[in-house]
Amino acid sequence: MRYAHRRPLFVLALIVPLAGFASLEALFAPSAELWPKWQSHDAASKARIDHRSWGAFLRKYVSTDATGLNRVAYGKVSDADTKALHAYLETLRKVPVSTLNRDEQMAYWVNLYNALTVRLIVQFYPVKSIRDIDLSDSLFGGGPWDKKLIRVEGEMISLNDIEHRILRPIWKDPRIHYAVNCASVGCPNLSKTPYTGRDIDEQLRAAAKAFVNNPRGVRVGENGLVLSKIYAWFADDFGGGEAGVLDHLATHASSNTEIKIMQAVDVDAYEYDWSLNDAGQ
């Protein structure tokens, strides 16, 4: 399902500026509200989490199509690999997260979010969209994001908890949006390799560059730029308002993409495709 906006006509025939539309969209996205418990960390910790089993799963089932989209062969996941995915999540459940350093924690939460999402799709497959897995009262209108899925350090945690109560408010890094994956075509890619504390900054930089320079993130339409709706939903994370978003995009844009951004007269639309990032049977 694709959502696009092209300067709608509102009551009294007033044209709402697209910047206003972006602000309206942001009202429907979860805000970043800190869960204080997860601020605890040990800056001196050298502990590393073993994500190799998650890496093996990603290598086996994630492939890149001709458009640059990483697709997952959900329908081909074997019973043995499903059990291995459950075992990986069980390992993460037992990790004393509060004793890790910040980089290791960030990698932990990103991998946990992505592995939980993949497990959900495998469990309910076939589905056309993650939003068809209606387990919670999400502000996006259905979906599993508010469902408590796993217990970590005595707390039951949902996908929304991970993204909006832990990752966003603690790290305040907009590149988080390029790392967590909601199993949708419009989403930034599910990485083919696990995130690690050692390489997290480089991995986030690469993820941002890949999405910004792909038409799913930024493209030029007939009347100006067409951006992913993540830049409307989370505009404050990306610098606040269209000017801040465009500055952020320029930071990660290739030369060709930066020229397109500079030449575009305006942001004309925001789009997002909720269809499943499925590689098929």
Secondary structure, 3 states (H helix, E strand, C coil): CEECCCCCECHHHCECCHHHHHHHHHHCCCCCCCCHHHHCCCCCCCCCCCCHHHHHHHHHHEEECCCCCEEECHHHCCHHHHHHHHHHHHHHHCCCHHHCCHHHHHHHHHHHHHHHHHHHHHHHCCCCEHHHCCCCCCCCCCCCCCCEEEEECCEEEEHHHHHHHHHHHHHCCCCHHHHCCCCECCCCCCCCCCCCCCCHHHHHHHHHHHHHCCCCCEEEECCEEEEECHHHHCCCCCCCHHHHHHHHHHHHCCHHHHHHHHHCCCEEEEEEECEECECCC
